[in-house]
Amino acid sequence: MSSNEVPQAPPSESGTLRDQPGSSHPATEANTSRRSFLTRVGGGAVLVALAGQTYAFLRSLVPNVLYEEPPRFKVGTPDQFPEGVSFLDDRRVFIVREKNTFQAMSAVCTHLGCTVKFRRFDRAQTGTGGGAPSREQQEFLCPCHGSKYRGDGTPYAGPAPRPLPFFRVEVSPDDGQLIVDASEETDREFRVTV
């Protein structure tokens, strides 16, 4: 090596000279731009997730539409109902008529909500001499789990925890039809006289 020659720095691993102070390295710029890109993508993903959760929370405050029948409904004029018990299948209600008085009783079993069936039967009276006349009885039977209710809706067999509820009945001033309000339960003594 001669005295005029200036020693050169050894080549770096990539084969280029080591960075001089004040010069920018292209690999460092690529790393910085990749890091900032991933930071932006990650931040955006967090914002999208938060926006989705906020929307779900706000949507839960708005009730869904229920396509249920209204709890207050007309069932017909009083002369359409014969003496005794009539079942309205579409409303799951029994209309009980005794002369000019009317009651509405639920046909929904108080155990698990099955529709109870009405049954009439004859039961011999006890305590009278031979050839005892029979007396008509009525009851409501649940076909799902065997609950039995007396004619007044009181349970006497099976898993039913409560009596069948009675609903408020009134007469419409417009057309004279009976109106059943299934949202308002009454005691079993409540009757409407027409």
Residue pairs with C-beta under 8 A, 6 or more apart in sequence:
1 7
9 17
9 18
11 17
12 18
14 27
19 25
69 91
71 181
71 182
71 183
72 179
72 180
72 181
72 182
72 183
73 91
73 179
73 180
73 182
74 172
74 175
74 177
74 178
74 179
74 180
75 88
75 91
75 93
75 95
75 104
75 177
75 178
75 179
75 180
76 177
76 178
77 175
77 176
77 177
77 178
78 97
78 100
78 102
78 171
78 176
78 178
78 194
81 95
81 97
81 102
81 178
82 97
83 97
83 98
83 99
84 96
84 97
85 94
85 95
85 96
85 97
85 118
85 138
86 94
86 95
86 96
86 97
87 93
87 94
87 107
87 118
88 94
88 95
91 180
91 182
92 106
92 107
92 108
92 115
93 104
93 105
93 106
93 107
93 167
93 180
93 182
94 104
94 105
94 106
94 107
94 118
94 140
95 102
95 103
95 104
95 178
95 180
96 102
96 103
96 104
96 105
98 191
100 193
100 194
101 191
101 192
101 193
101 194
102 169
102 178
102 191
102 192
102 193
102 194
103 166
103 169
103 188
103 190
103 191
103 192
104 166
104 167
104 168
104 169
104 178
104 180
104 182
105 153
105 164
105 165
105 166
105 167
106 164
106 165
106 166
106 167
106 182
107 115
107 116
107 140
107 164
108 114
108 115
108 116
108 164
109 115
109 116
109 142
109 144
109 145
109 147
109 160
109 164
110 147
110 155
110 160
110 161
110 162
110 163
110 164
110 165
111 142
111 144
111 145
111 147
111 158
111 159
111 160
111 161
112 144
112 145
114 142
114 143
114 144
114 145
115 143
116 140
116 141
116 142
116 143
116 147
116 149
116 164
117 140
117 141
117 142
117 143
118 138
118 139
118 140
119 138
119 139
119 140
119 141
120 136
120 137
120 138
121 136
121 137
121 138
121 139
122 134
122 135
122 136
122 137
123 134
123 135
123 136
123 137
124 132
124 133
124 134
124 135
125 132
125 133
125 134
125 135
126 132
137 151
138 151
139 148
139 149
139 150
139 151
140 148
140 149
140 150
140 151
140 153
140 164
141 147
141 148
141 149
142 148
142 149
142 158
142 160
145 158
145 159
146 157
146 158
146 159
147 155
147 157
147 158
147 159
147 160
148 155
148 156
148 157
148 158
148 160
149 155
149 156
149 160
149 163
149 164
150 156
152 163
152 188
153 163
153 164
153 165
153 166
153 188
154 163
155 161
155 162
155 163
163 188
165 185
166 185
166 186
166 187
166 188
166 190
167 180
167 181
167 182
167 184
167 185
167 186
168 180
168 181
168 184
168 185
168 186
168 190
169 178
169 179
169 180
169 181
169 190
169 191
169 192
170 178
170 179
170 181
170 192
171 177
171 178
171 179
171 192
171 194
172 178
172 179
178 192
178 194
